[in-house]
Amino acid sequence: MRALFVVNNPVYGGAHNELLGQRAGLAAHGWEVLALTSDEPATGHERLRAAGVDVTAIPLHRLRASADPRPHLTLAATAAPEVGAIRRVIRARGVDLVQVHGPTNPHGAIAAHLEGVAVCWHIYDEVAPAPLLRVLMPFVLRLADSVTTIGRALAASHPGVLGLGERCVVTSPPVDFTRFAPDAGRRAAARAELGIPEGAVAIGTVGNRNPTKGHRALIEAVHRLAERHPGAVLRIMGAPSPVHAAYERSLHEAIADHGLAGRAAIVDPGARVAELLPALDVFAMSSVPRSEGMPTSILEAMGCAIPVVATDVGAVAEEVEDGATGFVVAPLDGHALAAALDRLAADAGLRARLGAAGRARVLEHFGLERVVGNRRRAYEAALAHRAARRRRRSRAAA
């Protein structure tokens, strides 16, 4: 069986990680995974190819959060030819199922539906505004043969999804906890590479550098810690987003304005997150409302036994057990974020206890075998539903 992942976003992110993280597990059960991505110059298709994935890159537009009408007009003008291109790939590659990502990226689902191929629609964040979801979700539910959501909160926040019954599968991001694990040697090497001084408390995050991640709030929170923890340092790790160049500049300006030039750094880890993440003493995720689903990087940090401070957005509270594996704070509350970071920066014993509890939690609840099993269940549901659709059409035509 062949599954085609259609990924509209050119920057490596959740959808790309979804593919790479489950590829081997799905292959063991007879599923070959292919990718179709945007051909924009970015990290997504390059990293997939480097990992040995069969990738087709085509012009592939997506809905943009912009008041400028030009991107929307371009999307409307290019939709039909891009759907046609995906249909040709489906036919040429003998695709049995298409997986699409996010309710605002319907190209792959439309192409699959027109080709009579099963659709698994994966919902992995809450970026789409609620009024837009009310318009889009009936369309999603009509085309989708199954829907997967990252966390229960996303299933509840997308109208109609829970009504699918067994065709709705709640899952979590795929993380290999043999790679994301405590390792003293890797920690020492990573701290040296990232320039973290001996004895410093390293606070850090991992995520694409775009406004939904709330990096400025994290920079300001670390600035608030300066008096009590003058040795604390900040490392922001993640890929740059070409369309957010102004935001990128604002982060460097914020670091300079807060006097953190010698203590904060922005780093693109590329495919080396597993190597560099263990450098941290505290992992922080300061995302804004209507942004996340269930951040992969939080699970990766917990796998490395790093305590987490995260804002209560999306399904984050399903990952981080507040007070037991880290702290969950209100989004956009800089004082609460700084206070939680302060508690962990001040207490090495607390960091160790919460970190160990986090490692135990992800091994029990978020193992890769369980995630792959969820994906297979969603695929089987999609294939069965699509077959039933075909039978109904055949009877209607007879």
VEXDREN-2710 file (C-alpha; in Angstrom, 1 decimal):
% VEXDREN-2710
k/r/px/py/pz
1/MET/0.0/0.0/0.0
2/ARG/1.2/3.5/-0.8
3/ALA/0.4/6.6/1.3
4/LEU/1.1/10.1/-0.2
5/PHE/1.8/12.9/2.3
6/VAL/0.8/16.2/0.8
7/VAL/2.6/19.0/2.7
8/ASN/1.9/22.6/1.6
9/ASN/4.3/24.3/4.1
10/PRO/7.8/24.4/2.7
11/VAL/9.5/24.9/6.0
12/TYR/10.3/21.7/7.9
13/GLY/7.7/21.3/10.6
14/GLY/5.0/19.0/12.1
15/ALA/3.9/17.4/8.9
16/HIS/7.4/16.6/7.8
17/ASN/8.2/15.2/11.2
18/GLU/5.0/13.1/11.1
19/LEU/6.2/11.5/7.9
20/LEU/9.8/10.8/9.0
21/GLY/8.9/9.7/12.5
22/GLN/6.4/7.0/11.4
23/ARG/7.9/6.0/8.1
24/ALA/9.8/2.9/9.3
25/GLY/6.9/1.7/11.6
26/LEU/4.4/2.0/8.7
27/ALA/6.8/0.2/6.3
28/ALA/7.0/-2.7/8.8
29/HIS/3.2/-3.1/8.3
30/GLY/3.3/-2.8/4.5
31/TRP/2.9/0.9/3.9
32/GLU/5.3/2.8/1.6
33/VAL/5.2/6.5/2.4
34/LEU/5.8/9.1/-0.4
35/ALA/5.8/12.9/-0.1
36/LEU/4.5/15.7/-2.3
37/THR/5.6/19.1/-1.1
38/SER/5.9/22.7/-2.1
39/ASP/8.9/23.5/-4.3
40/GLU/9.6/26.8/-2.5
41/PRO/13.3/27.1/-1.4
42/ALA/13.2/26.0/2.2
43/THR/14.1/23.1/4.5
44/GLY/11.2/20.8/4.1
45/HIS/11.7/18.8/1.0
46/GLU/15.5/19.0/1.3
47/ARG/15.4/17.2/4.7
48/LEU/12.9/14.6/3.5
49/ARG/15.1/13.8/0.5
50/ALA/18.2/13.6/2.7
51/ALA/16.4/11.0/4.8
52/GLY/15.7/8.9/1.7
53/VAL/12.1/9.8/1.2
54/ASP/10.6/9.7/-2.3
55/VAL/9.7/13.4/-2.7
56/THR/7.8/15.1/-5.5
57/ALA/8.1/18.9/-5.3
58/ILE/5.6/21.1/-7.2
59/PRO/4.3/24.7/-7.0
60/LEU/1.8/24.3/-4.1
61/HIS/0.2/27.4/-2.5
62/ARG/-1.5/27.7/0.8
63/LEU/-3.8/30.1/2.7
64/ARG/-1.9/32.9/4.3
65/ALA/-2.8/35.0/7.4
66/SER/-2.6/38.3/5.6
67/ALA/-4.9/41.2/4.8
68/ASP/-3.0/41.6/1.5
69/PRO/-5.4/40.2/-1.2
70/ARG/-2.6/39.2/-3.5
71/PRO/-1.7/35.8/-1.9
72/HIS/-5.4/34.9/-1.8
73/LEU/-5.9/35.8/-5.4
74/THR/-2.8/33.7/-6.3
75/LEU/-4.2/30.8/-4.3
76/ALA/-7.5/30.9/-6.1
77/ALA/-5.8/31.2/-9.5
78/THR/-3.5/28.3/-9.0
79/ALA/-5.7/25.9/-7.1
80/ALA/-7.1/24.0/-10.2
81/PRO/-3.8/23.4/-11.9
82/GLU/-2.2/22.3/-8.6
83/VAL/-5.0/19.9/-7.9
84/GLY/-4.6/18.6/-11.4
85/ALA/-0.8/18.1/-10.8
86/ILE/-1.5/16.1/-7.6
87/ARG/-4.0/13.9/-9.4
88/ARG/-1.4/13.0/-12.0
89/VAL/1.0/12.1/-9.2
90/ILE/-1.6/9.9/-7.5
91/ARG/-2.3/8.0/-10.8
92/ALA/1.4/7.7/-11.8
93/ARG/2.5/6.4/-8.4
94/GLY/-0.4/4.1/-7.7
95/VAL/-1.3/5.9/-4.5
96/ASP/-3.9/4.2/-2.2
97/LEU/-4.3/6.9/0.4
98/VAL/-3.6/10.6/0.6
99/GLN/-2.8/12.3/4.0
100/VAL/-3.3/16.0/4.1
101/HIS/-2.4/18.4/6.9
102/GLY/-4.5/21.2/8.4
103/PRO/-8.1/22.3/7.4
104/THR/-6.7/25.2/5.3
105/ASN/-4.7/22.9/3.0
106/PRO/-7.3/21.0/0.9
107/HIS/-5.4/20.5/-2.4
108/GLY/-4.4/16.9/-1.7
109/ALA/-7.9/15.9/-0.4
110/ILE/-9.7/17.3/-3.4
111/ALA/-7.3/15.6/-5.8
112/ALA/-7.7/12.3/-3.9
113/HIS/-11.4/12.5/-3.8
114/LEU/-11.6/13.2/-7.5
115/GLU/-9.4/10.1/-8.1
116/GLY/-11.5/7.9/-5.8
117/VAL/-8.6/7.5/-3.3
118/ALA/-8.9/7.4/0.5
119/VAL/-8.3/10.6/2.4
120/CYS/-6.8/10.8/5.9
121/TRP/-7.0/14.4/7.1
122/HIS/-4.5/15.2/9.9
123/ILE/-5.2/18.2/12.2
124/TYR/-2.1/19.3/14.1
125/ASP/-2.6/22.8/15.3
126/GLU/-5.2/25.5/16.2
127/VAL/-3.9/28.3/13.9
128/ALA/-7.1/28.6/11.8
129/PRO/-9.5/31.2/13.4
130/ALA/-12.7/29.8/14.8
131/PRO/-15.0/31.6/12.2
132/LEU/-12.9/30.2/9.4
133/LEU/-13.2/26.7/10.9
134/ARG/-16.9/26.9/10.9
135/VAL/-16.8/27.5/7.2
136/LEU/-14.1/24.9/6.4
137/MET/-15.0/22.0/8.6
138/PRO/-18.1/20.8/6.7
139/PHE/-15.9/20.6/3.6
140/VAL/-13.2/18.7/5.5
141/LEU/-15.8/16.2/6.9
142/ARG/-17.2/15.7/3.5
143/LEU/-13.9/14.8/1.9
144/ALA/-12.2/13.0/4.7
145/ASP/-12.5/9.3/5.1
146/SER/-10.8/9.5/8.5
147/VAL/-9.4/12.4/10.6
148/THR/-6.5/12.3/13.0
149/THR/-5.9/15.0/15.6
150/ILE/-2.9/15.7/17.7
151/GLY/-4.4/15.5/21.2
152/ARG/-8.0/15.5/22.4
153/ALA/-8.2/19.3/22.6
154/LEU/-7.9/19.6/18.9
155/ALA/-10.6/17.0/18.3
156/ALA/-12.9/19.1/20.5
157/SER/-12.0/22.4/19.0
158/HIS/-12.7/21.4/15.3
159/PRO/-16.5/21.3/14.8
160/GLY/-17.8/17.9/13.8
161/VAL/-14.7/15.8/14.3
162/LEU/-15.8/14.0/17.4
163/GLY/-19.0/13.0/15.6
164/LEU/-17.0/10.8/13.2
165/GLY/-16.8/8.1/15.9
166/GLU/-14.2/5.5/15.0
167/ARG/-13.1/7.5/12.0
168/CYS/-11.7/10.1/14.4
169/VAL/-8.4/8.9/15.8
170/VAL/-6.7/11.0/18.5
171/THR/-2.9/10.6/18.5
172/SER/0.4/12.3/19.4
173/PRO/3.5/13.3/17.5
174/PRO/6.0/10.5/16.7
175/VAL/9.2/10.7/18.8
176/ASP/11.9/8.0/19.0
177/PHE/12.7/8.0/22.7
178/THR/15.9/6.0/22.1
179/ARG/17.3/9.0/20.3
180/PHE/15.7/11.6/22.6
181/ALA/17.1/10.3/25.9
182/PRO/19.4/11.5/28.7
183/ASP/23.0/11.2/27.7
184/ALA/25.9/12.8/29.7
185/GLY/28.3/12.7/26.8
186/ARG/25.9/14.2/24.3
187/ARG/25.0/16.9/26.9
188/ALA/28.6/17.9/27.4
189/ALA/29.3/18.1/23.7
190/ALA/26.1/20.1/23.0
191/ARG/26.8/22.6/25.7
192/ALA/30.3/23.1/24.3
193/GLU/29.0/23.6/20.8
194/LEU/26.3/26.0/21.9
195/GLY/28.7/28.0/24.0
196/ILE/27.0/27.4/27.3
197/PRO/29.4/28.3/30.2
198/GLU/30.3/25.8/32.9
199/GLY/27.7/25.9/35.6
200/ALA/25.2/28.1/33.7
201/VAL/21.5/27.2/33.8
202/ALA/20.6/26.9/30.1
203/ILE/17.0/27.8/29.2
204/GLY/16.0/27.0/25.6
205/THR/13.3/26.2/23.1
206/VAL/13.0/24.4/19.8
207/GLY/10.5/25.6/17.1
208/ASN/10.4/27.3/13.7
209/ARG/11.0/31.0/14.1
210/ASN/7.6/32.5/13.5
211/PRO/5.3/34.7/15.6
212/THR/3.0/31.9/16.9
213/LYS/6.0/30.6/19.0
214/GLY/6.0/33.7/21.1
215/HIS/9.8/34.0/21.3
216/ARG/9.7/37.6/22.3
217/ALA/7.9/36.7/25.5
218/LEU/10.6/34.1/26.3
219/ILE/13.3/36.7/25.7
220/GLU/11.6/39.1/28.1
221/ALA/11.1/36.4/30.7
222/VAL/14.8/35.5/30.7
223/HIS/15.5/39.3/31.0
224/ARG/13.4/39.3/34.2
225/LEU/15.5/36.5/35.6
226/ALA/18.8/38.5/35.1
227/GLU/19.0/39.9/38.7
228/ARG/18.3/36.6/40.5
229/HIS/20.1/34.4/38.0
230/PRO/22.9/36.3/36.3
231/GLY/24.4/33.1/34.9
232/ALA/21.2/31.9/33.1
233/VAL/21.5/31.7/29.3
234/LEU/19.0/31.4/26.6
235/ARG/19.2/29.3/23.4
236/ILE/16.5/29.7/20.8
237/MET/16.7/26.7/18.3
238/GLY/14.7/26.4/15.2
239/ALA/14.6/27.0/11.4
240/PRO/14.0/30.5/10.1
241/SER/10.8/31.1/8.2
242/PRO/11.5/33.1/4.9
243/VAL/8.1/34.9/5.1
244/HIS/8.8/36.1/8.7
245/ALA/12.1/37.9/8.1
246/ALA/10.8/41.0/9.9
247/TYR/9.9/38.9/12.9
248/GLU/13.4/37.3/12.8
249/ARG/14.9/40.8/13.0
250/SER/12.7/41.7/15.9
251/LEU/14.1/38.8/17.9
252/HIS/17.6/40.0/17.5
253/GLU/16.6/43.5/18.4
254/ALA/14.8/42.3/21.5
255/ILE/17.9/40.4/22.6
256/ALA/20.0/43.6/22.2
257/ASP/17.4/45.9/23.8
258/HIS/17.2/43.7/26.9
259/GLY/21.0/43.5/27.3
260/LEU/21.1/39.8/26.5
261/ALA/23.6/39.9/23.6
262/GLY/26.2/37.9/25.6
263/ARG/23.7/35.4/27.1
264/ALA/21.1/34.7/24.3
265/ALA/21.7/33.1/20.9
266/ILE/19.5/32.0/18.0
267/VAL/20.6/28.8/16.4
268/ASP/19.3/26.7/13.5
269/PRO/19.8/23.1/14.6
270/GLY/18.8/21.6/11.2
271/ALA/18.3/17.9/11.6
272/ARG/20.4/17.8/14.8
273/VAL/17.8/18.5/17.5
274/ALA/18.5/15.2/19.2
275/GLU/22.2/16.1/19.5
276/LEU/21.7/19.6/20.8
277/LEU/18.6/19.5/22.9
278/PRO/20.3/17.7/25.9
279/ALA/22.4/20.9/26.4
280/LEU/19.4/22.5/28.1
281/ASP/18.5/22.5/31.8
282/VAL/15.0/23.9/31.3
283/PHE/12.8/23.7/28.1
284/ALA/10.4/26.6/27.5
285/MET/7.6/26.9/25.1
286/SER/6.0/30.3/25.1
287/SER/3.5/29.9/22.2
288/VAL/0.5/32.3/21.8
289/PRO/-3.2/31.3/21.8
290/ARG/-4.5/29.5/18.8
291/SER/-1.1/28.2/17.7
292/GLU/-0.1/24.8/18.8
293/GLY/-1.5/21.3/18.7
294/MET/0.8/19.1/20.8
295/PRO/4.4/20.3/20.2
296/THR/6.8/17.6/19.3
297/SER/9.7/19.4/20.9
298/ILE/8.0/19.2/24.3
299/LEU/7.9/15.4/24.1
300/GLU/11.5/15.4/22.8
301/ALA/12.6/17.5/25.8
302/MET/10.7/15.3/28.2
303/GLY/12.3/12.3/26.6
304/CYS/15.7/13.9/27.4
305/ALA/14.5/14.3/31.1
306/ILE/14.4/18.1/30.8
307/PRO/11.7/19.8/32.8
308/VAL/9.3/21.9/30.8
309/VAL/7.6/25.3/31.2
310/ALA/4.9/25.8/28.6
311/THR/1.9/28.0/27.9
312/ASP/-1.5/26.4/28.1
313/VAL/-2.4/26.3/24.4
314/GLY/-3.7/23.5/22.2
315/ALA/-3.1/20.1/23.7
316/VAL/0.0/21.1/25.7
317/ALA/-1.7/20.2/29.0
318/GLU/-2.1/16.7/27.7
319/GLU/1.7/16.5/27.5
320/VAL/3.0/18.4/30.5
321/GLU/1.6/17.4/33.9
322/ASP/1.6/20.7/35.8
323/GLY/3.7/20.5/38.9
324/ALA/4.8/16.9/38.2
325/THR/6.8/17.1/34.9
326/GLY/7.0/20.9/34.6
327/PHE/4.8/23.9/34.7
328/VAL/1.9/25.0/32.5
329/VAL/1.2/28.7/32.6
330/ALA/-1.3/31.0/31.0
331/PRO/-0.4/32.3/27.5
332/LEU/0.6/35.9/27.1
333/ASP/1.4/36.1/30.9
334/GLY/5.0/37.1/31.0
335/HIS/5.2/37.3/34.8
336/ALA/3.9/33.7/35.1
337/LEU/6.3/32.4/32.5
338/ALA/9.2/34.2/34.3
339/ALA/8.1/32.9/37.7
340/ALA/8.0/29.3/36.5
341/LEU/11.4/29.6/34.9
342/ASP/12.7/31.2/38.1
343/ARG/11.6/28.2/40.2
344/LEU/13.4/25.8/38.0
345/ALA/16.5/27.9/37.6
346/ALA/16.8/28.2/41.4
347/ASP/16.5/24.5/42.2
348/ALA/18.6/21.8/40.6
349/GLY/16.9/19.1/42.6
350/LEU/13.5/20.2/41.4
351/ARG/14.8/20.1/37.8
352/ALA/16.0/16.6/38.3
353/ARG/12.8/15.3/39.8
354/LEU/10.5/16.9/37.2
355/GLY/12.8/15.8/34.4
356/ALA/12.8/12.2/35.5
357/ALA/9.0/12.2/35.9
358/GLY/8.7/13.6/32.4
359/ARG/10.9/10.8/30.9
360/ALA/8.7/8.2/32.6
361/ARG/5.5/9.9/31.4
362/VAL/6.4/9.9/27.7
363/LEU/7.6/6.3/27.8
364/GLU/4.3/5.3/29.3
365/HIS/1.9/7.4/27.3
366/PHE/3.6/8.6/24.1
367/GLY/5.6/5.7/22.8
368/LEU/6.3/5.4/19.1
369/GLU/4.7/2.0/18.7
370/ARG/1.4/3.4/20.0
371/VAL/1.6/6.4/17.6
372/VAL/2.2/4.2/14.6
373/GLY/-0.7/1.9/15.7
374/ASN/-2.9/5.0/15.8
375/ARG/-1.8/5.9/12.3
376/ARG/-2.5/2.4/10.9
377/ARG/-5.9/2.4/12.6
378/ALA/-6.8/5.7/10.9
379/TYR/-5.6/4.4/7.5
380/GLU/-7.6/1.3/7.8
381/ALA/-10.7/3.3/8.7
382/ALA/-10.1/5.6/5.7
383/LEU/-9.7/2.7/3.3
384/ALA/-12.9/1.0/4.6
385/HIS/-14.9/4.2/4.4
386/ARG/-13.7/5.0/0.8
387/ALA/-14.5/1.4/-0.3
388/ALA/-18.0/1.9/1.1
389/ARG/-18.4/5.2/-0.8
390/ARG/-17.4/3.4/-4.0
391/ARG/-20.0/0.6/-3.4
392/ARG/-22.7/3.2/-2.8
393/ARG/-21.8/5.0/-6.1
394/SER/-21.8/1.7/-8.0
395/ARG/-25.3/0.8/-6.7
396/ALA/-26.6/4.3/-7.5
397/ALA/-25.2/4.1/-11.0
398/ALA/-26.7/0.6/-11.6
END
